[in-house]
Amino acid sequence: MSDDRDTLIKELLAESFGLRTKAEQLSQYVETRVAELVKVRKALGTHETGEAHRRLTEEIAALRAGLEDVTRQRNEMQSRLDDLLASHERLAETLTAASDQRDRLRARLAEVEGSREFRLARRLAALLPFLRSVS
């Protein structure tokens, strides 16, 4: 049970690392696209007529659409990352609670096994088969 939780926690951590890496890549992509957009706007200011203007306007529209798509993807990935982090925290709390309970039970078992009454009961249990065979 503990191995399953450890495996799940490891998988969640790996998934969250992958999502963070992907978010960083998307951020770099967005920055690149914004830089291209600024470059296109500057070029648009110098070429305000005709075909060049139309072409640049279309390129700006394509860049905006790409930027919106990347922003949407980044928001989705951030949401997934947040969900994974919350799940990881819940699992860590559950694991801690289960470990604490196990430790308390082990301590109680050691206390019971160390008691005088338990040792006496074990001796009596060992003698019972012998007493039955005598009668």
N, C-alpha and C positions, 0 to 999 in steps of 0.2 A: 504494500500500500504506500509505504514511504518512498519506495523506488519509483512508483508511478507518479507520485507528486513531484519528486525531484526531476524526473524526465520531463514532466509537463512544464515545470518551472524553467528548465533549461531551454525547452522549445519556445516558450513565451519570450524568454530573454533574447534568443536568436532571432525570433520574428520581430521583436521591437528594435533590435539593432539593424535588421534589414530595412525596416520602415524608416528609421532615422536616416540611414544611408540614402535611401530613395528620396526622402524629403530634401536632403542636402543637394542631391543631384537636380531635383526639380527647381530648387532655389537658384542654383547656378544657371540652369536653363532659362529661368525667368529673367535673371539679371542680364544674360546675354541678349535675350529678346528685347528687353527694355532699351539696352544700348543700341541695338539695331533700329528700334523705333525712333530714338532720338536722332540717330544718324539720318534716317529717312526723312524725318521732319525738317532737319537742316537742309537736306538736299531739295526738299519740296519748296522751301523758302526761296531757293536760288532758281528753281525751274518751275515757275508758276504758270506756264502756258502749255497747252496742247497735250501731246501724247505722253511726254515725261510726267506731267501732272497727273494724268489718269493712271498711268502705271504705278506711280508712287502712292496714289490714293488706294489702289487695289492692294498694294503691298502692305500698307498701313492696316487696312481692314483685315488682311490675312494674319498679320502680326497680333492684332488685337484679339482675333478669334483664338489664336494659339495661346496667347497669354491667359485668356479666360479659361481655356481648357486646362492649362497647367495649374492655374490657381484652384480650380475645382478639384483636380486630382490631388494637389497638395493638401487641401482641406479634408478630403476623404481619408487620405493617409494619416493625417494628424488625428482624425477621429478614431481610426483603427488603432493607432498607437496609444491614444488615451484609454481606449477600451482594454487593450492588452495590459497596460500598466495597472489599471484598476483591478483587472483579473489577477495579475501577479501579486498585488498587495493583499487581495482576499486570500489567495492560496498561501502566501507567507503567514498570514494571521492564523489560518486553519492549521498549517503545519506547526506553528509555534504552540497553539493550544493543544494539539494532539501530542506533541513532544512533552509538554508540561504534564499532561494527564498520564502519559506513560511513565515519566519520572516519579510522579506521586504514587502510582500503583506499584512500581518497583520498590520504592522506599517502604510502602506499607507491607508488601510481601516479605521483604527482608525483616521488618519488625515482627511480623507474625511468625515467620520461620525461626526467628531468634528467641521467641518467647518460651518460657518454661513449659507452659501448657501444651504447646505444639510438640515439643520434644517428647513429653510424656505420652501424648496421643500416638505418636509414631512408635514408641516402644510397645504400647498396648496393642496396637494394630499388628505388630510383628509377633506378639505372643498369642493372639487370638487363634491362628491356625493350630498352634501347638496345644492350646487348651481344648479345642474342639476334638482333636484326635485322642485326647486322654479320656474324655467322657464317653 
